[in-house]
Amino acid sequence: MDLNFLLNRAIKFHLKGKLDKAELDYKKIIKSQPQNIIANNNLASIENIKKNYKNSLHILENILKINPIYVDALNNKGIALMGLERFDEALNVFNKTLEIKPDFLDALNNIANCFKLIENYEDAIEYYQRAINIKPNYVEAIYNSGICFYEINKFDDAEKKYIEAIKIKPDFIDANFNLSVIKLLKGNYKEGLPLYEWRKKRPIFKKYDFYESKNEWLGDQDINNKIIYITKEQALGDYIQYSRYFPLVEKKGAKIILDPPKQLKNMIDNMDINYTHVDDLKKLSFDYYCPIASLPLAFNTTVQTIPNQIPYFFTPKDIKNYWRHKLNSNKIKVGLKWSGSSIYADDKNRSTSLDKFLPLFDLPYEFHSLHIEYTKNDEKLKNDISNLYCHKDEILGLDNTAGLIDAMDLVISVDTGIVQLCGALGKKFWNLLPYTADYRWLLDRNDSPWFPSAKLYRQVKKGDWDTVIQKVKIDLMNFKK
């Protein structure tokens, strides 16, 4: 068996991403030559890629006994420890690697990645910059430093990094998308909305219906007497926010096809627009299609021209009457939502827990939970709060949730789809925002051009809900119907 031939072939497979073939060759080499540190290290690298971190660590610890200063193996060990969330150990290993080879680019980058994972963004930026100093066109490090600047609200610096990354790699999908988010956050819709179209190329968006671009309507073609299919994408809150454009599409003379989320169908039906549900068609046929989140671009929306006439959602009368009759006390009624869906990517930053809201219950108001499900801690705690009312299954379905919202004098919520529903219903709401807020809420303002009934409360420090709740309590004490 020619081990050199096998090793060269395995490395070629590895570099081409043919990992299974590379793995087979590495294992053949190791079977004949158990102490071959290159084959072992490269096999560990594949185990890291496959997220088999414990296997990787076992292999690497064995070969580091043979050669304790083998920097590639140390670097892979650090990656395995990062994957196992043993971050302090990983940092120690990477630093040991740099002691041996101070300009080792991968180790510098991985220290930065490790700091980024534990949300130590300032140190991450420092190490990304050290890597960039060695390799000025290191596009991944430039891009990742942009993410870190974004997370600490240094948006100008983040924007510069994304632009720098795009200059090196113009088709860098996530850099273009992230640049769009910064532009939108700053209120620069003229540049931000066209860039936001990059979202469609992201892997997470492959589950949505994006048809051939030649049939896509982004405002350029005349759609009078044309059939346009407005497709859904993203979360319920996004659909609620952008459905305000449906009447404007209808006003252009288009015949509309929709595929609204099931939870929203009754609310869309109450908008008094003419549309055909996609399920009612024997065959789907249309002249143009437009993803719902592209409607702001299609209408050349700016911060000044956002269509914000509210309400544009209406609770069915029977549901509205049910809740008005059920909650007929004269007390001020406040709806509460303290957390969103845990599957949302940034949920740990946008959500909190019921215990953070406890200071509010000192006030002589009725508080009504807009939650259907509760964590174990919240379930236990809510039973001890005499002026918190939970309706659970009664608010299943967004039309029923809308009924409860309509019966409130005010809704206080973290940034979930509930706030968009409140805004669409024209209900007064206070939106509690994390330190780095979603782009739709813009910067340095406590109102929203999207929802005139909104008041925004922003964290002044990452994760600090206590200060936010203190401000809310003061304002709530002075609240009048």
C-alpha positions as CSV (number, residue, x, y, z in Angstrom):
1,M,0.0,0.0,0.0
2,D,1.5,3.4,-1.1
3,L,0.7,5.5,2.0
4,N,2.0,8.7,0.4
5,F,-0.3,8.2,-2.6
6,L,-3.2,7.6,-0.2
7,L,-2.4,10.7,1.8
8,N,-2.2,12.9,-1.2
9,R,-5.5,11.5,-2.5
10,A,-7.1,12.0,0.8
11,I,-6.0,15.6,1.1
12,K,-7.3,16.3,-2.5
13,F,-10.7,14.8,-1.5
14,H,-10.7,16.8,1.7
15,L,-10.0,20.1,-0.1
16,K,-12.7,19.4,-2.6
17,G,-15.2,18.7,0.2
18,K,-15.5,15.0,-0.5
19,L,-15.2,14.3,3.2
20,D,-16.5,10.7,3.2
21,K,-13.9,9.6,0.6
22,A,-11.1,11.5,2.4
23,E,-12.1,9.9,5.7
24,L,-11.9,6.4,4.3
25,D,-8.4,7.0,3.0
26,Y,-7.2,8.6,6.3
27,K,-8.5,5.6,8.2
28,K,-6.7,3.2,5.8
29,I,-3.4,5.1,6.5
30,I,-4.0,5.1,10.3
31,K,-4.7,1.4,10.3
32,S,-1.3,0.8,8.7
33,Q,0.5,3.7,10.5
34,P,-1.4,4.5,13.7
35,Q,1.0,7.4,14.6
36,N,0.8,9.2,11.3
37,I,0.1,12.7,12.8
38,I,-1.0,14.3,9.5
39,A,-3.6,11.6,8.7
40,N,-4.9,11.7,12.3
41,N,-5.0,15.5,12.4
42,N,-6.9,15.7,9.1
43,L,-9.3,13.0,10.3
44,A,-9.9,15.0,13.4
45,S,-10.6,18.0,11.2
46,I,-13.3,16.1,9.4
47,E,-14.8,15.0,12.7
48,N,-15.0,18.7,13.7
49,I,-16.7,19.5,10.4
50,K,-19.2,16.7,11.1
51,K,-19.6,18.1,14.7
52,N,-18.3,14.8,16.2
53,Y,-16.2,16.9,18.6
54,K,-15.6,14.2,21.2
55,N,-14.2,11.9,18.6
56,S,-12.0,14.7,17.3
57,L,-10.7,15.5,20.8
58,H,-9.8,11.8,21.4
59,I,-7.8,11.6,18.2
60,L,-6.0,15.0,18.8
61,E,-5.1,14.2,22.4
62,N,-3.4,11.0,21.2
63,I,-1.3,12.7,18.5
64,L,-0.4,15.7,20.7
65,K,1.3,13.2,23.0
66,I,3.5,12.4,20.1
67,N,4.1,16.0,19.1
68,P,2.9,18.6,21.7
69,I,3.8,21.6,19.6
70,Y,2.0,20.5,16.4
71,V,0.1,23.8,15.8
72,D,-2.4,22.4,13.3
73,A,-3.5,19.7,15.8
74,L,-3.6,22.3,18.6
75,N,-5.8,24.5,16.5
76,N,-8.2,21.6,15.7
77,K,-8.3,20.8,19.4
78,G,-9.4,24.3,20.2
79,I,-12.1,24.0,17.5
80,A,-13.3,20.7,19.1
81,L,-13.4,22.3,22.6
82,M,-15.3,25.3,21.1
83,G,-17.8,22.8,19.6
84,L,-18.2,21.3,23.1
85,E,-18.8,24.8,24.5
86,R,-15.6,24.4,26.7
87,F,-14.7,28.0,25.7
88,D,-12.1,28.7,28.4
89,E,-10.2,25.6,27.5
90,A,-10.4,26.4,23.9
91,L,-8.9,29.9,24.4
92,N,-6.1,28.4,26.4
93,V,-5.3,26.0,23.6
94,F,-5.4,28.7,20.9
95,N,-3.2,30.9,23.1
96,K,-0.7,28.1,23.5
97,T,-0.7,27.8,19.7
98,L,0.1,31.5,19.3
99,E,3.0,31.1,21.8
100,I,4.5,28.6,19.4
101,K,3.5,30.4,16.2
102,P,2.6,34.1,16.9
103,D,1.4,34.8,13.4
104,F,-0.8,31.7,13.0
105,L,-3.8,33.1,11.2
106,D,-6.2,30.3,11.9
107,A,-5.5,30.5,15.7
108,L,-6.0,34.3,15.7
109,N,-9.3,33.9,13.8
110,N,-10.5,31.1,16.1
111,I,-9.7,33.1,19.2
112,A,-11.9,35.8,17.7
113,N,-14.6,33.3,16.9
114,C,-14.5,31.9,20.4
115,F,-14.9,35.4,21.9
116,K,-17.7,36.1,19.5
117,L,-19.5,32.9,20.6
118,I,-19.3,33.9,24.3
119,E,-20.5,37.4,23.3
120,N,-17.2,39.1,24.2
121,Y,-17.4,41.2,21.1
122,E,-14.7,43.8,21.9
123,D,-12.0,41.2,22.3
124,A,-13.3,39.4,19.2
125,I,-12.9,42.6,17.2
126,E,-9.3,42.9,18.5
127,Y,-8.3,39.4,17.4
128,Y,-10.1,39.7,14.0
129,Q,-8.1,42.9,13.4
130,R,-4.9,41.1,14.3
131,A,-5.8,38.5,11.7
132,I,-6.7,41.2,9.1
133,N,-3.3,42.9,9.8
134,I,-1.6,39.8,8.7
135,K,-3.9,39.1,5.8
136,P,-5.7,42.4,4.7
137,N,-8.2,40.6,2.4
138,Y,-9.2,38.0,5.0
139,V,-12.9,38.4,4.1
140,E,-14.3,36.1,6.8
141,A,-12.5,38.0,9.5
142,I,-13.6,41.4,8.1
143,Y,-17.2,40.1,7.9
144,N,-17.2,38.7,11.4
145,S,-15.8,41.8,12.8
146,G,-18.8,43.6,11.2
147,I,-21.1,41.3,13.1
148,C,-19.4,42.1,16.3
149,F,-19.6,45.9,15.7
150,Y,-23.3,45.4,15.0
151,E,-23.8,43.5,18.3
152,I,-22.4,46.4,20.3
153,N,-24.4,48.9,18.3
154,K,-21.4,50.4,16.5
155,F,-23.4,50.5,13.3
156,D,-21.1,52.9,11.3
157,D,-18.1,50.6,12.0
158,A,-20.2,47.5,11.1
159,E,-21.3,49.1,7.9
160,K,-17.7,49.9,6.9
161,K,-16.7,46.3,7.5
162,Y,-19.6,44.9,5.4
163,I,-18.7,47.3,2.6
164,E,-15.1,46.2,2.8
165,A,-16.1,42.5,2.7
166,I,-18.3,43.1,-0.4
167,K,-15.5,44.9,-2.2
168,I,-13.3,41.8,-1.8
169,K,-16.2,39.4,-2.5
170,P,-19.1,41.1,-4.3
171,D,-21.3,38.1,-4.3
172,F,-21.0,37.6,-0.5
173,I,-24.6,36.9,0.3
174,D,-24.6,37.5,4.1
175,A,-22.5,40.6,3.9
176,N,-24.9,42.1,1.4
177,F,-27.9,41.1,3.5
178,N,-26.3,42.4,6.7
179,L,-25.5,45.7,5.0
180,S,-29.2,46.0,4.0
181,V,-30.2,45.6,7.7
182,I,-27.9,48.4,8.7
183,K,-29.2,50.7,6.0
184,L,-32.8,49.9,7.0
185,L,-32.0,50.4,10.7
186,K,-30.6,53.9,9.8
187,G,-33.7,54.7,7.9
188,N,-31.9,54.6,4.5
189,Y,-34.6,52.7,2.7
190,K,-33.5,53.9,-0.8
191,E,-30.3,51.8,-0.5
192,G,-31.5,49.3,2.1
193,L,-34.6,47.9,0.4
194,P,-32.8,46.9,-2.9
195,L,-30.1,45.3,-0.8
196,Y,-32.7,43.5,1.3
197,E,-33.4,41.4,-1.8
198,W,-30.2,39.5,-1.0
199,R,-32.3,37.7,1.6
200,K,-33.7,35.5,-1.1
201,K,-30.3,33.9,-1.8
202,R,-29.7,32.9,1.9
203,P,-30.0,29.2,2.7
204,I,-32.7,29.8,5.3
205,F,-34.9,31.3,2.6
206,K,-34.9,28.2,0.4
207,K,-38.1,27.0,2.0
208,Y,-40.0,30.0,0.5
209,D,-41.5,30.2,-3.0
210,F,-39.2,32.5,-5.0
211,Y,-40.1,32.0,-8.6
212,E,-38.2,33.0,-11.8
213,S,-37.1,36.6,-11.5
214,K,-38.6,37.4,-15.0
215,N,-42.0,37.0,-13.4
216,E,-41.2,39.0,-10.3
217,W,-42.9,42.3,-9.7
218,L,-40.9,44.9,-7.8
219,G,-42.9,47.9,-9.0
220,D,-41.6,48.3,-12.5
221,Q,-44.4,46.8,-14.6
222,D,-48.0,47.9,-15.0
223,I,-50.1,45.4,-13.1
224,N,-53.5,46.8,-14.1
225,N,-55.8,43.7,-14.9
226,K,-52.8,41.4,-14.2
227,I,-52.8,38.5,-11.8
228,I,-50.2,38.9,-9.0
229,Y,-49.4,36.2,-6.5
230,I,-48.1,37.7,-3.3
231,T,-46.2,34.9,-1.5
232,K,-45.6,34.5,2.2
233,E,-42.2,34.5,3.8
234,Q,-40.7,34.9,7.3
235,A,-42.7,35.1,10.5
236,L,-46.3,36.0,11.3
237,G,-45.3,39.5,12.4
238,D,-43.7,40.2,9.0
239,Y,-46.9,39.1,7.2
240,I,-48.9,41.3,9.5
241,Q,-46.6,44.3,9.0
242,Y,-46.5,44.1,5.2
243,S,-50.1,43.1,4.5
244,R,-50.9,46.8,4.8
245,Y,-49.7,47.0,1.1
246,F,-52.5,44.7,-0.2
247,P,-55.0,47.5,-0.7
248,L,-52.3,49.5,-2.6
249,V,-51.7,46.5,-4.9
250,E,-55.5,46.3,-5.4
251,K,-55.7,50.0,-6.1
252,K,-53.3,49.4,-9.0
253,G,-55.9,47.3,-10.7
254,A,-54.3,43.9,-10.0
255,K,-56.1,40.7,-9.2
256,I,-54.5,39.3,-6.1
257,I,-53.7,35.7,-5.1
258,L,-52.6,35.1,-1.5
259,D,-51.4,32.2,0.6
260,P,-51.8,33.7,4.0
261,P,-50.6,31.8,7.1
262,K,-53.6,29.8,8.5
263,Q,-53.5,31.7,11.8
264,L,-54.1,35.0,9.9
265,K,-56.7,34.0,7.3
266,N,-59.7,35.4,9.2
267,M,-57.9,38.7,9.8
268,I,-56.9,39.0,6.1
269,D,-60.5,38.2,5.1
270,N,-61.7,41.1,7.3
271,M,-59.4,43.6,5.4
272,D,-62.1,44.0,2.8
273,I,-59.8,43.3,-0.2
274,N,-60.7,41.1,-3.1
275,Y,-58.3,38.2,-3.3
276,T,-58.2,34.5,-4.3
277,H,-56.8,32.0,-1.9
278,V,-54.2,29.8,-3.5
279,D,-56.0,26.7,-2.2
280,D,-59.1,27.7,-4.1
281,L,-57.3,27.4,-7.5
282,K,-57.4,24.2,-9.5
283,K,-54.2,25.4,-11.2
284,L,-51.9,28.2,-10.0
285,S,-51.4,30.6,-12.8
286,F,-50.3,34.3,-12.5
287,D,-48.7,37.1,-14.5
288,Y,-46.4,38.2,-11.7
289,Y,-45.4,37.3,-8.2
290,C,-44.1,39.3,-5.4
291,P,-42.7,38.1,-2.0
292,I,-44.6,40.0,0.7
293,A,-41.4,41.5,2.2
294,S,-40.6,43.0,-1.2
295,L,-43.7,45.1,-1.3
296,P,-42.0,48.1,0.5
297,L,-39.5,48.1,-2.3
298,A,-42.1,47.7,-5.0
299,F,-43.8,50.9,-3.7
300,N,-40.5,52.8,-3.3
301,T,-41.2,53.1,0.4
302,T,-39.2,55.7,2.5
303,V,-39.5,56.4,6.2
304,Q,-41.7,59.4,5.2
305,T,-44.0,57.5,2.9
306,I,-44.7,54.3,4.9
307,P,-48.5,53.6,4.5
308,N,-49.4,53.8,8.2
309,Q,-53.2,54.3,8.3
310,I,-54.5,52.2,11.2
311,P,-56.3,50.1,11.9
312,Y,-56.0,47.8,8.8
313,F,-56.8,44.6,10.8
314,F,-60.3,44.2,12.3
315,T,-61.4,41.7,14.9
316,P,-64.5,39.7,14.0
317,K,-67.5,41.4,15.8
318,D,-68.6,38.3,17.6
319,I,-65.1,37.8,19.1
320,K,-64.8,41.5,19.9
321,N,-68.1,41.4,21.7
322,Y,-67.3,38.2,23.6
323,W,-64.2,39.8,25.2
324,R,-65.8,43.2,25.9
325,H,-68.6,41.4,27.7
326,K,-66.3,39.1,29.6
327,L,-63.9,41.8,30.8
328,N,-66.4,44.5,31.8
329,S,-64.7,46.0,34.9
330,N,-63.8,49.6,35.0
331,K,-60.2,49.0,35.9
332,I,-57.4,49.8,33.5
333,K,-56.6,46.6,31.6
334,V,-53.1,45.9,30.4
335,G,-52.1,43.0,28.1
336,L,-48.7,41.4,28.7
337,K,-46.3,39.4,26.6
338,W,-42.8,38.8,28.1
339,S,-41.3,36.2,25.7
340,G,-41.6,35.0,22.1
341,S,-41.0,31.7,20.3
342,S,-37.8,30.0,21.4
343,I,-37.1,28.9,17.8
344,Y,-36.5,32.6,16.8
345,A,-32.8,33.1,16.1
346,D,-32.4,36.0,18.5
347,D,-34.9,35.0,21.1
348,K,-32.5,35.0,24.0
349,N,-32.0,38.7,23.5
350,R,-35.6,39.8,22.7
351,S,-37.4,37.7,25.3
352,T,-37.4,37.8,29.1
353,S,-39.4,36.0,31.8
354,L,-42.4,36.8,34.0
355,D,-40.3,37.5,37.1
356,K,-38.8,40.6,35.3
357,F,-42.3,42.0,35.0
358,L,-43.1,41.6,38.8
359,P,-42.7,45.3,39.7
360,L,-45.7,46.1,37.4
361,F,-48.1,44.0,39.4
362,D,-47.9,46.5,42.4
363,L,-50.1,48.8,40.3
364,P,-53.9,48.6,40.8
365,Y,-54.6,47.4,37.3
366,E,-55.9,44.2,35.7
367,F,-53.1,42.5,33.8
368,H,-54.0,39.9,31.1
369,S,-51.5,37.5,29.8
370,L,-51.2,37.1,26.0
371,H,-49.4,33.8,26.4
372,I,-50.9,30.4,25.6
373,E,-47.9,28.3,26.8
374,Y,-45.7,29.0,29.8
375,T,-42.3,27.8,31.0
376,K,-42.3,25.8,34.3
377,N,-41.0,28.9,36.2
378,D,-43.6,31.2,34.7
379,E,-46.4,28.7,35.3
380,K,-45.5,28.5,39.0
381,L,-45.0,32.2,39.4
382,K,-48.2,33.3,37.6
383,N,-50.4,31.5,40.1
384,D,-49.1,33.7,42.9
385,I,-50.0,37.0,41.1
386,S,-53.6,37.9,42.0
387,N,-54.1,40.6,39.4
388,L,-52.7,38.6,36.4
389,Y,-55.3,36.8,34.4
390,C,-54.4,33.9,32.0
391,H,-56.7,32.9,29.2
392,K,-54.6,30.1,27.5
393,D,-56.8,28.2,25.1
394,E,-59.4,31.0,24.8
395,I,-56.8,33.0,22.8
396,L,-55.9,30.2,20.4
397,G,-56.0,31.6,16.9
398,L,-55.0,35.1,16.2
399,D,-58.5,36.4,15.7
400,N,-59.2,35.3,19.4
401,T,-55.9,36.9,20.5
402,A,-57.0,40.1,18.6
403,G,-60.2,40.0,20.5
404,L,-58.4,40.1,23.9
405,I,-56.0,42.8,22.6
406,D,-59.0,44.9,21.5
407,A,-60.4,44.6,25.0
408,M,-57.2,46.1,26.5
409,D,-56.5,49.7,27.2
410,L,-52.8,49.1,26.6
411,V,-50.5,46.2,25.6
412,I,-46.9,45.9,26.9
413,S,-44.8,43.3,25.0
414,V,-41.3,42.4,24.1
415,D,-40.7,42.4,20.3
416,T,-42.8,39.5,19.1
417,G,-45.5,39.3,16.4
418,I,-48.0,40.5,19.1
419,V,-46.7,44.0,18.7
420,Q,-47.4,44.0,14.9
421,L,-50.9,42.6,15.6
422,C,-51.5,45.5,18.1
423,G,-50.2,48.0,15.6
424,A,-52.4,46.6,12.8
425,L,-55.4,46.7,15.1
426,G,-54.6,50.3,16.0
427,K,-54.2,49.3,19.7
428,K,-51.8,51.4,21.8
429,F,-48.8,49.3,22.7
430,W,-45.4,49.7,24.4
431,N,-42.7,47.7,22.7
432,L,-39.8,46.6,24.9
433,L,-36.7,46.3,22.7
434,P,-33.4,44.6,23.3
435,Y,-30.1,46.6,23.1
436,T,-29.7,45.7,19.4
437,A,-33.2,46.0,18.1
438,D,-34.7,44.7,14.9
439,Y,-34.2,47.0,11.9
440,R,-37.8,48.0,11.6
441,W,-37.7,50.0,14.8
442,L,-34.9,52.3,13.5
443,L,-32.6,54.1,15.8
444,D,-32.8,56.7,18.6
445,R,-36.5,57.2,18.6
446,N,-39.4,56.0,20.9
447,D,-42.1,56.1,18.2
448,S,-42.5,54.1,15.0
449,P,-43.4,55.4,11.5
450,W,-44.8,51.9,10.8
451,F,-47.2,51.9,13.8
452,P,-48.5,55.3,15.1
453,S,-49.9,53.6,18.2
454,A,-46.4,52.4,19.3
455,K,-44.2,53.6,22.1
456,L,-40.7,52.1,22.2
457,Y,-38.6,51.3,25.3
458,R,-35.0,50.4,24.5
459,Q,-32.4,48.7,26.6
460,V,-29.5,51.0,27.4
461,K,-27.2,48.0,28.2
462,K,-27.3,44.5,26.7
463,G,-29.6,42.3,28.7
464,D,-30.7,45.0,31.1
465,W,-34.5,44.5,31.4
466,D,-34.7,45.9,34.9
467,T,-34.0,49.5,33.8
468,V,-36.6,49.1,31.0
469,I,-39.3,47.8,33.4
470,Q,-38.5,50.7,35.8
471,K,-39.2,53.2,33.1
472,V,-42.4,51.3,32.0
473,K,-43.6,51.3,35.6
474,I,-43.2,55.0,36.0
475,D,-45.1,55.7,32.8
476,L,-47.7,53.1,33.7
477,M,-48.4,54.8,37.0
478,N,-49.4,57.9,35.0
479,F,-51.3,56.0,32.3
480,K,-54.9,57.1,31.7
481,K,-57.6,55.3,29.6
